Structures are given as C-alpha cells and as structure tokens.
C-alpha cells in the first residue's frame, strides 16, 4: 500500500511540475513578445559599417541570461533520447535564451539612446557541471553583444 501511495504522490508532483513549467514557459514567451515589441524601434544587424557620418561613435552593449531546464524537460528528454529525434523541450529553452539575451542587449542600447546595434554576435555556453556524481541539470548562458550607435542630430 505504501508503494502505491508513493507512486501516486510522485505522479501528482510530476503533474504539478509539468503544469507549472508550461505556465512559466508561456508567461516567459508572452513577456518576451511584449519586450520585443516595445524595443522594435531599435534595429539590430550582424553587419557593421552604417552610413558614414550618420551615427556617433559606438558603445559596446551586452545582454546575458542563464536559463535552466525544469525537471519535466529532463525526464522527457531522457525518454526521447532512447528512440532519437529532436528534443523539442530543449529547442524551446534555447530559443527563449537567445531571444532574452537580445532583448536585454537592446534594453541596454535604449538606456544609451541608441537606435541601432551593429556587429551583433550571439554566444552560448553550457553551464552543466557534474560535481556530485549525478547527471547534472542542463543550464546555458546566452550572451548577445554588439555596438550601439546613436543617430546624429
């Protein structure tokens, strides 16, 4: 009887985790969309060399974020890896990280009064370390950086 209670408790906690994780992810996507919309006037480009004399000298702007998987994503990825294929849960985690880093970079550019960020680069680093002998949680740092330019008056 105790084994059944433990299994039911595990399943209930797992279901709560699934719903809470999905709600958190949906909220993050909604917040990202709002922030991206509010920053739409700041253009970004992976190229440099805007029109000579149009912008003042540039300033480095950086946006970074660390995002970690939730327990359900880890379980789902483990099961999916048994048969192969895309790990959609991790793909959404990576997409959210990249978008959040760009938003933070654009927010810094806005604080400087910039309307354009050129030479934009994105970098990702895995922060998973196995210090305990257990399988580590997946987390990654996302960094977006570029040169913020302010239009001359």
Secondary structure per residue as TSV (DSSP state, phi and psi in degrees):
chain	resnum	aa	ss	phi	psi
A	1	X	-	360.0	-40.4
A	2	X	H	-62.5	-36.2
A	3	X	H	-63.6	-39.0
A	4	X	H	-66.5	-42.4
A	5	X	H	-62.3	-41.6
A	6	X	H	-64.6	-40.5
A	7	X	H	-65.5	-45.1
A	8	X	H	-63.2	-43.4
A	9	X	H	-61.2	-43.3
A	10	X	H	-60.4	-45.7
A	11	X	H	-65.2	-38.5
A	12	X	H	-64.9	-46.2
A	13	X	H	-64.5	-38.0
A	14	X	H	-63.3	-43.6
A	15	X	H	-63.3	-41.8
A	16	X	H	-61.4	-43.4
A	17	X	H	-62.7	-40.6
A	18	X	H	-62.1	-49.8
A	19	X	H	-67.2	-40.4
A	20	X	H	-65.8	-42.1
A	21	X	H	-63.3	-43.1
A	22	X	H	-65.4	-40.7
A	23	X	H	-64.4	-41.7
A	24	X	H	-63.8	-41.7
A	25	X	H	-65.9	-43.2
A	26	X	H	-61.6	-41.6
A	27	X	H	-63.6	-41.3
A	28	X	H	-64.3	-43.4
A	29	X	H	-60.6	-41.5
A	30	X	H	-64.4	-45.4
A	31	X	H	-63.1	-39.5
A	32	X	H	-62.0	-45.7
A	33	X	H	-61.2	-40.9
A	34	X	H	-65.3	-43.4
A	35	X	H	-66.5	-41.4
A	36	X	H	-62.7	-40.0
A	37	X	H	-65.2	-41.7
A	38	X	H	-67.1	-24.2
A	39	X	T	-104.7	12.9
A	40	X	T	-60.4	-25.3
A	41	X	T	-74.5	-11.1
A	42	X	S	-97.6	109.9
A	43	X	E	-81.2	146.1
A	44	X	E	-125.7	147.6
A	45	X	-	-149.1	146.1
A	46	X	S	-86.2	0.6
A	47	X	-	-102.6	161.7
A	48	X	-	-113.9	-156.5
A	49	X	-	55.9	61.2
A	50	X	-	-68.7	176.7
A	51	X	S	-53.2	125.8
A	52	X	T	-58.5	136.8
A	53	X	T	79.9	-7.3
A	54	X	T	-81.5	-30.5
A	55	X	B	-122.1	152.5
A	56	X	-	-77.2	178.5
A	57	X	-	-60.7	154.4
A	58	X	-	-89.9	160.4
A	59	X	E	-133.4	135.8
A	60	X	E	-66.3	130.9
A	61	X	E	-124.9	143.7
A	62	X	E	-135.8	141.4
A	63	X	E	-131.4	131.0
A	64	X	E	-138.7	153.8
A	65	X	E	-153.5	148.7
A	66	X	E	-116.7	126.5
A	67	X	E	-124.0	136.4
A	68	X	E	-117.1	152.7
A	69	X	-	-70.1	158.1
A	70	X	-	-98.5	168.7
A	71	X	H	-59.0	-41.0
A	72	X	H	-64.2	-40.5
A	73	X	H	-60.4	-38.6
A	74	X	H	-64.8	-45.2
A	75	X	H	-64.4	-46.4
A	76	X	H	-63.0	-41.1
A	77	X	H	-66.3	-37.6
A	78	X	H	-63.2	-42.5
A	79	X	H	-68.2	-41.9
A	80	X	H	-65.6	-34.4
A	81	X	H	-67.6	-17.3
A	82	X	H	-68.0	-32.1
A	83	X	H	-111.4	-10.5
A	84	X	-	87.2	168.9
A	85	X	S	117.6	-179.5
A	86	X	-	-68.5	138.2
A	87	X	-	-96.5	82.4
A	88	X	H	-55.8	-36.4
A	89	X	H	-60.5	-40.0
A	90	X	H	-74.9	-32.2
A	91	X	H	-61.5	-42.0
A	92	X	H	-67.9	-36.3
A	93	X	H	-62.3	-43.8
A	94	X	H	-67.4	-40.1
A	95	X	H	-62.1	-45.7
A	96	X	H	-61.6	-40.5
A	97	X	H	-63.6	-45.5
A	98	X	H	-62.6	-46.9
A	99	X	H	-63.3	-41.5
A	100	X	H	-64.5	-40.9
A	101	X	H	-62.8	-41.5
A	102	X	H	-65.9	-41.4
A	103	X	H	-59.9	-45.0
A	104	X	H	-65.7	-36.9
A	105	X	H	-63.9	-44.3
A	106	X	H	-66.4	-34.3
A	107	X	H	-63.3	-39.6
A	108	X	H	-66.0	-40.7
A	109	X	H	-61.4	-41.7
A	110	X	H	-61.3	-42.6
A	111	X	H	-58.8	-30.0
A	112	X	H	-84.2	-10.3
A	113	X	T	87.6	15.6
A	114	X	-	-79.6	152.5
A	115	X	S	-120.5	-1.5
A	116	X	E	-148.1	137.4
A	117	X	E	-123.9	119.7
A	118	X	E	-112.0	168.8
A	119	X	E	55.1	39.3
A	120	X	E	-71.1	134.6
A	121	X	E	-130.3	147.8
A	122	X	E	-120.2	137.4
A	123	X	E	-132.5	147.4
A	124	X	E	-131.4	137.8
A	125	X	E	-134.3	132.6
A	126	X	E	-78.7	134.7
A	127	X	-	-109.2	11.2
A	128	X	-	-71.5	124.0
A	129	X	-	-129.9	138.3
A	130	X	-	-103.3	85.7
A	131	X	S	-88.9	-20.0
A	132	X	S	-106.2	-4.2
A	133	X	S	89.5	-8.9
A	134	X	S	-92.7	165.7
A	135	X	-	-68.1	126.0
A	136	X	-	-74.9	155.7
A	137	X	-	-71.4	146.8
A	138	X	-	-84.6	127.0
A	139	X	E	-142.8	151.3
A	140	X	E	-141.7	146.5
A	141	X	E	-101.8	136.1
A	142	X	E	-118.3	130.1
A	143	X	E	-127.0	128.5
A	144	X	E	-117.3	132.4
A	145	X	E	-145.5	154.7
A	146	X	E	-171.4	-173.7
A	147	X	E	-106.3	116.7
A	148	X	E	-84.8	132.0
A	149	X	E	-120.3	139.9
A	150	X	-	-108.5	129.2
A	151	X	B	-67.9	134.2
A	152	X	-	-69.2	144.6
A	153	X	-	-76.9	360.0
